[in-house]
Amino acid sequence: MADKITIPAPPDQEFDENAALVKVLTAEQIITLERHTPDTPYYALVALALRTGMRRSELLALTWDNVDFNNSTIFIKRSISYTPEKGCIYKPTKNKNKRIIDVTSEVLDILRLVKEKQDKFKEDAENDEEALPYTDNNLVFCRNNGQLIHPDTPSTWFPEFCVDCGVPRLTFHCLRHTHASHLLAEGEDISYVSKKLGHSDITITYKTYFHFIPLEKRDSLKKLESKFKND
């Protein structure tokens, strides 16, 4: 009976040698994207994803007490996720590794603006009976009423926003890839990038971003070659 079975031919699919490579924004595309973000509710969220490499879930779970303006650091110790059964819940970071990352003065300036807007919403809620009630959850990124942002909301918004801006249609997570790839392309040490991203193993960082590492930084190949040379 088996010889009478007809196996359907696989669908025609063009081979894409870059399919497994992470997608990132170029410097020019970042400039284009950020030119449009101030008119959206997610300006600061996008800006920090690009400048810190934090995961979406880590950004949305970040609280003000974990931002150290004096030492220019952010303490990342939890994330947020959503399931239909439990709704939005806080949980440990992906690899359950808490980490402290250094941030630039530009990041701190962006966060100060976020804090000023939040304080204004809180003040309006206290002084204006018609204003939106505000619940202070100490979240850095939240809705105008202080409530948490559903993690799927920015993820759904971002790809179409990219299209509207005229840049490639990427996912929100690609902002994390963009941060890491540009650091490595500028010659930053891979161990530093790996720790900043919170990877459990440096090999994960290398396998994900090896094609962004400048050739002159791949010293291991040069050392290997020298072993086979006779002086």
N, C-alpha and C positions, 0 to 999 in steps of 0.2 A: 504494500500500500504506500510505503514511503516514497517509492519512485514516481508515484502519480501526484505528489504534492508539488505545487508550483510555488517557489519562493519569490515573492515580489522583489523587483529591483530596488535598491536603495534610492532615495530621492537625490536628484542632482544637487550637489552642494559644492560651491567653489571653495577650494582650500584657502584658508586665511592663516598665513604663517605668524601673524601678529595677534591672533585671537586670544591667546593666553596672557598677553602682556597687559599690564595695567594702563588705563587711559588717564592722561593728565592734561592740564592746560598749559599752554606756552605762556611766556611772560607777556606777550602782546595780548593774548586772550584774557589773561588775568586783569590787565588794565581795562580792557573792554567790559568785562564782567563787572568790575568794581565801579565803573562809571555809572552803571545802572542800579546797583544795589541800594544806594541811599534812599531811593524812592519806594523801597519795599520794607515789610516788617522784619526782614531777616538780614538786614545790613550787617549788624554786629556779629550775628551767628556765622555768616559766611566769612567775614573778615577774620574771625578767630580760628575757624577751621583751616583757612589758608595759612595763617601765621603760627599756628601751634601744632597742627597735625592731630589734634584731638578727635576722637570718634564723635559722631553725632550723639550717641547715647551718653557720652561723658560730658559733653557740652551742656546738654539739657538737664543733667543732674547736678551741675556745678552750683555751689552756693558761695555767697560773698565771703564767708569766713575762711574759705580756702583760696582766696586771692590775696596775696601778700604784696601790697603796693610798695612797701618799704624795701623789700628784697627782690622785687621784680620776678616773682615766682607764682606758679599755680600748683596747688596740691590736688592731684587727681586720685580719688579714692572710691568712687562709686559711679554707677551708670544707671540708665533707665531703660526699661523695655515694656512692650505691650503684648498681652495675649488676650484673646476674647474671653477666656475664663476668669482671669484675674485683673484685667484692665492694665493700667500703667503702674508699674512697681519699680522700686529702687532695688538694685542688686550690686554685687561687687563688679569691678571692671572685668573685661573679657578674660584675662588670665589671672584674675584675683591678685594682681600686683599693684599696690599703691605706688605712686611715683610723684616726684616733684619736678616740674619742668621750668626752665627759665624762659621769660618772655621779654619782648622789646618794650621800649617806652611807648611805641605806637599802639601796641596792644593795650597797655595800661590806659592810654588816653581814650581809646575806644570804650573801655570798660567804665571809665569815669563818666562818659556821656550816657552810657546805659544807666548808670546809677542815678544821674541827674534826672533822666526821664522817669525812672521808677519813683523817685522821691516826689516828682511833680504829680504823678498819678495818685500817690498816697495822700498828698496834701489836698488834692482836689476832692478825693473821696471823703476826707474828714471835714472839709469846709463847704462842700456843695452837695446838697441833698439829692440833686438830680444827676450827680456824677456817678460813674460806675463804681460799685462797692469794690474795695481792694482787700485781698487776703494776702498778708505778707508771709510767704513761705521761704524767704531769704534766697530765692533762686536768682541766679544771674540772668538767665534767659527764661522769660515767662511771658504770658499774655498780659494785656494791659490791665487786667484785674488781679494780677499776681499769681494766677493759677498756672500750673505746668503746661508746657506745650506738648501735644501728642507727638511722639517721635515720627510717626508717619507723615505728619503735616509738611515739614520742610522737605522731606524726601520726595513727596508727591509734587511739590511746587517746583523744586529746583530744575529738573530736566527740561520742563517747558520754558522756564525762565531763561535757561541757556539758549534755547532756540530763539526766543524773542530778542535776545541780545546779539544774536548772530555768531555765537560760538558753538562748538560741537555739543551735541546733546549728551551730557554726562550725568552720572548720579552724584548725589551729595557726597558720598564716600570718596569720590574722586578728588575732592578737595584735600583730603588727608594724603592721598597718593601724590597730589601735586606738591604739597609741602615737602614731603620726604624726597621726592625726585629732584626738586630744585636744590635742596640742601646737598644732596650727594653730587649733583652735577657741578656745584660750586667747589667741590673738593672736601666737604665736611667728612669727618671720620665716621665710618659706618657704625661703630660701636656707640657713638653719641646719638646718632639718628635712631638706632635700634632701641636704646633706653628711652629716648624721648617719645617714641611711638608706643612703648609699653609691650614690645614683642617679647615673648618668653624665651626666644633663642635668636641669636644674631644671624643664624642661617636662614631664618624666615625673612629677615630684612634683605639679605643678599639675593635669595631666590626671587623675591618680589621686584627688586629694583636694580638688579645687576647691570641691566642695559643702560642705566643712567650714570653709572660710575665711570669717571674718565679713565681712559686706558692707562694713562701714566700712573694712576693710583693702584692699579692691579699689580702690586709688587711681587706677589707670589709667583706669577708667571715668569717674571724676570729672574727671580731667585732660582726657580726650577731650571730655567734654561742655562744659568751659569754653572749648574752642577755637571752638565754634560760637556763643558768646554775644558780643554786641556791648556793650562797656562804654560 
